[in-house]
Amino acid sequence: MYYRGSSLPHARRPTKRRLSDRYLRAVLFLTATVVLVFTSAMGHTASFTIRNQDSYRLTITDGGPPESLENSIAQYVEDRSLTVLNGDNEPLMDLWFARQLPSPTDPNTHPGVAYSTLNEGVVLAVMRLHQEHNDFRDQPVGAGIYLARYLRQPDDGNHLGETTYRDYAVLTTPKADSVGPQGFEETLNQALDLNLHPFAWGLWPANEVVTESEPGIAAFQPDKWAVKLSLPREDGSSITIAMVVAGNEWHY
């Protein structure tokens, strides 16, 4: 079990610096976009456009996954969910993560892969969206129940430079009798049953997301929030993942 306690600490987005009237007049004709410049824990300076001022919290919700799931899926995931609450303290999504993932696969050393030993096609979690919410590509995803399966963006030249990392949790229908692993094409076809382009949540390197506890939630850039937790594996090891649950990245 990776849950401890009944509630989890949460991070707050840094407060936007008030601009002086003189400076505001000077920049209004140049841009209407507010840019926050900050120094990360690694000592690098970067600038980001603020698109989302919501704060998110993470709580634990008792109760097993939806009864409509196949038995093999329901028994595969935890019987308590991590619930993401939005800025209005309303439930945005429930995540029932896997009790145990398969043993690590041989590392994939291709550029842009953050989770080189995760098995493609494996179910990471059952997701229930309580309301429409945009995914990592900024596509609106309707309320409902989904499986979140691990998939890597193909290295075929068609997606070059689109995102920083190639790791995703793509959504498929909950009507499945296998938790994976399974092939890329099989997983992709299941995802395409939902949409012309897969609904996808980014997986960010866990060491770049700093939470007060695990599981936890934090803003790792001003417009992105991720849930971070460790999941056990069949061989006795574990893997820490950071799943983006709010914000998007699309380079063109």
C-alpha angles and dihedrals in degrees: 000000000000097000123099125179129350102276137027134222116249138207126238125216113250113263114258112248114248111244118223117245092245093051091044092055089049096054103034093085091050101049144351091203119102113220122198116206116197141159116241126221088262091061097250122132119223138163127222135183111243108230102154127040096180121125120215133205133196125219136169117247120199118225134078127264120287114297091231091073122103113261093246091056096043092052093045095062133060120274092231126058136219105234120204113211122201128223091279090055091249122137111261101175143349119218122197103189126204116276089219134001125214120269115280118281123222109291118267104219098186116130116270096025111128098175102046098167100045114114113243116240095021118137110248096179149339109249127202116189113203093194140009110291133175119244130219090284089050091251115148111244118197125233111273147094122296143166116239109214127184114248135161122225106251118259093222102119094255093095099038111150095356096122138006095245133027098218120109145165101222120197122239132173116281091235097097133121097199130067092198155190091209138156127286095245094049092050092045092051091051090051092049089058086073102042144355088253118031117262103239141184116202123241110215126195105276094223090063093058115072117198130174091237142356120284091034144133129233144163106247093177126017092260102035133071127186138190111226126198144141121248124198122234132215093251092058096260125109138216128213115217134185113207117194109230100170132030132035142235125207119152096200 
